């Protein structure tokens, strides 16, 4: 059930009306928890009637692959609840560490099994073959459960926070289960921290106090436009180019790569916008995940703006755990590189993702070294994980010529990295890089060059949004004008939706 | 914000949504291949014609207005007809087509020859642009009546069918995913504009299909004829929903001074016995009896098991005209 599908709107209308009609906070959370598990199950059970008929007839073999994945989520929640209490009740550090290790081993074990088992096996087999030891290592047929990378990181953040004594263990199983399974952020984030979300579960949400209806509606619409109208529309051109890059000209390579940058941003940030808006309409605030990353002036700034919930997670739980910058310069650079390599691997079990992470890691090291040598004059304020969307609705400063050059250079580097992210294998990535960077190994075919005008138009609209031009308009409009404008805008947007949706790109991670 | 204000805002948003959708539909009407060019061609010359034929491919490839007019002229009942049939057009789409023609207010239109066939089932409806196109309010009413009718026998299927029709209606009314089509219309690159071939060599909407019959069609035709000869065809009960829609159409046209003549082509498929759906008292010209019209069922008169070739079409058009002259006297 995708956020852009008609059935999601039916589901959400039901959830929304029942949630706000319940008076007790516990009843609401319980209802939302049940709905969240149903939402998650929808990805795996196929046709519900058929599924239950197989269950009642004990025809287990006929059940769709992965029908039991929702139980992994329930198991993970139970384990984290027990570990949290164990951590709090443990008297000495060794026991606390043991509890933490249990949590990390199980969470990472689940992640490794589903996501990396075949990758490690295939890599080991290739390595053994390379040194002359040919063995027969059989890969397993493993299906990746949707959202496993996201909810595993989320539940790990909870146990690490309890271990670090940043918060107390959660006594209410309902609250913890609700935090992990809350459906808007369950499948593709944002990765919400326990300290951001759990306090919100303690009090009954009040419609007039806790819900910024206008903000949530606009944010949902923005996300919908990004995914349904932009990402889906540019996807055919991107697919056309990346399918046979050798057939295309260098200009087409530029179009293909630039539009992939547009596609992945609109797809992922669109999903996040809809997730955050959905949660807001239910009275809960999630973490900001994107803040105009393509206007970043350097790669460090980019990572403060792109997938913020993951980058801050990696910073707080991996980079700092590795020692952060509390050592020599080389030690810090090693930590940066390791963090980004693992961040790349988090995205997918393939060497292209490792290289993607490695390139970003190298760029972070280079930027840090640059700052050390030439001074850190333009250090940007950090975007912290628990900032709300309302806080980033403040107009961004104008870029200026220097800023435009810096942003363009950063965007170019990010696009080069996207080549590795999108290309199926290293060979293809190398070929596309030659086309994109060196204008070599080109073919005769060409994508429609008018697409560059479309790119320019999208960039202009994005810039207007960066300067919060639209925000000022819809925030100031009287209620009835806003309502009429919203209705008319929905009618116009529906013109652009595709016949069939492709799943969100980040679902595969 | 008070609840009343919230409700008022919702109403304002809904009204703006509906108004914008309607404005878009009015500014850029939906165009579909085959149907739109025929309607556009007819619309531009609507006052020239006094007779139109509406139906499926069996009419499109089987009724020649040129021969029909020659025959009526010879019988001193001169007509000027146009073939508005389109491949796969059955009720409720064909009913909508008839209403569209009437809405154009053609000054000289006196009669509509309307092919009776089974209503389009949901299994044939694949949510294509064409399916979306004909899902107007009348089609939804038709679907609702069909739901009420089918609900007693198979609830699950009835719900599934109604849901499909409602989705298509919503898609039609809300202009879902029409951006590419609108862009093509504005650029003048829409395929619907560039298909004069489908109007036929005489530009009267009749498209002859001269290619010879394939072996598999020959076998199918022989099997179908065997079934019809032995009476091994399930006798149908009157389809209330179809019957009702056709009655309303007949009444509506009669009020506007337009006569409707129902007819059944020499078919071998599901429409056998379709005449029982015809409104009571309305003229029905049925040609679907192989015993009575053996020539139409000869392999040299057909290009496949269900469609007439140019030779068959010529004879069928002539006979249809002769019968029409008798009926309309």
Interface residues (C-beta under 8 A of the other chain):
Chain A: X6 X208 X213 X479 X480 X482 X483 X484 X485 X486 X487 X488 X490 X491 X492 X494 X495 X496 X497 X498 X499
Chain B: X1 X5 X8 X9 X10 X12 X13 X14 X15 X16 X17 X18 X19 X20 X21 X24 X127 X167 X174 X175 X176 X177 X178 X179 X182
